Structures are given as C-alpha cells and as structure tokens.
C-alpha cells in the first residue's frame, strides 16, 4: 500500500478538506508536554484519535521525521494531511480550520 504524501508545513493545509470523520493520529512520546496539550485539545473538542508512542522506536521516529520533514513531537496527522505540532493544531482550531479538516461542523 502506498504511503500518502504530506506537505512539509501546516500552511499547506488551509483550503484543504479531509473526508467526513477523518482519522487523527498523534505521534508522540510519553514525557512531551506539547503531546499532552495536543491530546487535551483533541479530547476537549470531542475528537477521537489514535496515539502512537515513539519512545522505544527510534527507527520509526527517524522515518517519520524524514517523511514529514518535522523534527519534534507531536507529529499530528488528520486524514491524509500532516498538520504539524501542537502549536499548528491550536492555530487550526482557533481559526476553525481543524473542524473542517476533521469533517465536523
């Protein structure tokens, strides 16, 4: 199965839409405060999401850094769109774009 391609920055997603009920993945580590903040924001909005812990998988972390062009966690994906980290997620939420990406009114 081919991997979806991701834009290198969150700015590339404005104007994009993801299908209704888009799957959300938060790639994170256990001790990352920004990962916890991203989780809390998504929970507050009532979004279901998957957490993938990278603490013990250095090769997977390196693979994701290369794939997304991103060096820190969290790495957040909505549908086939790489969002960025917590700050990017918060900005999208504030602008109302996150709800559009997830497919909620």
N, C-alpha and C positions, 0 to 999 in steps of 0.2 A: 504494500500500500504506500503510495507517495505521501510524503510529508507536505503539509500546507506551507506556503511561503508567508513570511511575516515581514511587515515593514520595519525599518530599523528604528523608527521613533513613533511615539504616540500621536504626534501631529498628523501622521498619515491616515489616521482613522476618522477624522472629522468628515462627515458626509457619508461614511460607510455605514451600512446596516448589516446586521447579522440576523439569521433566521430566528423566528419566534422561539423562545426558550433556549437560547444559546447556552452551551456548556461552558462553564467557567472553571479554569484551573489556576490555582495559586501554587507556584513552585516556591518553596520556602525552606528555611532552616528553623530549628526549634527555638533558638535564643534571639531571633531577629525581632526587634520591636516594631519595625515597619511591616513585617509579615503579620504580626499580631494586629496592628492597626488596620491592615487591609482586610483581614478576616472579620474584624469587628464592624467595619463599614459594610461589607457584604451581608453580614448577618443582620445588621440594623435595617438594611433595605429589603430583607427577606429573600435574598437570592440564594439558591442552592449552588454549591461549588465544591470542587474537589481540591484537597490539599495534597501536594506531593512533596514529601520531605527529602531534602538533598544532603542532609548532614553526613550520611555514611556512604555517599555515592559520588565521589569526586569526579569520576569519569562522566557521569550523567550531567553534573554541574558544568563541566567543561564543554560538553556537547551543546547544552542549552545556551551557554554564553556565546558560543560560535554561531549557533542557529539564529538567535535573536539579536546578536550584536549588543548584548547587555552584560554588564559585569557584576551586578549586585542582585540580591534578593530583596523583596519578592520579584518574581517574574510572573506577570499576570496575563493570561490568555482568555479572551472571550470569543467563543466560536472558533473561527479560523484567524482571528485578529489578535496580534500581540499588542497589549495595551501599554506595557512598561511596568513601572513600580508603583508603590503606594501613592506617591505624590501625583503621578499621572492619573491613577484611579480616582483619587479625590477630586482632581480638576475636572475629570469627565463627569463625575457625579454632580458636582456643583453646577456645571453647565447644562445638565440634563441629558447629556450625550450617552452616559452609561446606560440609562434606562432604554434608550433607543437601540444601543448595541445588544443589550440583553434581550430586547424584544418585549418590553413591558411599557405600559402607558405612563 
